[in-house]
Amino acid sequence: MIDELKDADADPRDVWAQSFNVDDILYWIQNEPRFGKQAVYLDDVDPTTIPPTPGLSPADLMQLKHQGVRIIAPPMWALLAVDPSGEIVPSEYANDIRKGLQ
């Protein structure tokens, strides 16, 4: 995919390559750093399924950061929660991702 973008003279700053496979993201970071810099790891966490599909642990998030992953994109329903007063707030997982990637 990246080769096709390079052949088309795509500006890497305009490309947000995405994958559910973290190995793809790590490959782009290591081998195509201009494109890998803003590659998006599509996290398949889903707290609404039975059983829930778990998110990454804080340790896993830190490891991805150290490997160069800068953007993680879980589904919206994994990023939001409702507090006791009924307000929509960031979920614990959203806060974990923010802390893990800072």
N, C-alpha and C positions, 0 to 999 in steps of 0.2 A: 504494500500500500504506500509506504513512504517513498519507494523508488518511483512510483507513478506520480506522486506529488512533486518530487524533484524533477522528473522529466517534463512536467507541465510548468516548471519554474514557479511553483507555488511559494509564496513568502512564508517561511516557518512561523512568523509572528501571526499569520492569519489562520493557522492550522491548529486545531484542538483535537489531536488524534485521541480516540477513545477505545477502551476495551474493558470487558469484564474479566479478562485474563491478565493478572498482574505480571506474568512473565512477558507479555507483549510490552507492557509499560516499561519494565526494567530493560528489555532489549532496546527499545527506542532511546531510553536515557543513556545507555552505554554505547550504542552503535550509531545512533542518529541524534546526538545531543541537541542540535538546533530544533528538531521536532519534538524530542522527548522532554524538553524543558517545560512545556505546558501540556504534556500528555495527561489525559484524564482517566483515572482508574474508576470504572463504574462498579461500585460496591453493590453486591446483590443481597445485602441485609434485608430481612423482611420480618419485622416483629408481629405482623398480622397473620402469619401462617401458623398452622398447627402441625407439628411443633414450630416455633419461631426459627427463622434462619438468623443465626447470631451475627452480630457485627464484629468488627476487628477489635481485639483487646487493645488497651492503651500501649502495651509493649509492642504489639504488632504494628500499630500506627507509628510509633517511634522508629521501629526498624525500617518501615517504608520511607519515612522521612530521611533517615541516614542513607538509604539507597537512592535518594534523589526524587522520590515521588512527592510532588507538590500539591496535586489536586486530587481529591477523592470525592466522588459524587454518588452518594446513596440516594434511594428514592425519597421523595419529599416526606412521606409518612414516617420514615425513620428519623427524620430531622426535627420533627415537631412533637410537642406534648401539650397537655392542658394542666395548668397549675390548679391548686385547690379553689382559687377564686374564679375559675373558668376561663382564664386568659390563655391564649396560645403562646407558648414559650419554646425556646430551643430544647430539644430532648437531651437526655444525658449523653446519648451517643453523639449528637451534634457538638456538644461541649467537649467530649473526648477527642473528636476529630480536630476541633479548633486547637486544643491544647497540644495534641500530638504533632500537628504540622507547624506550630509556631516556632 
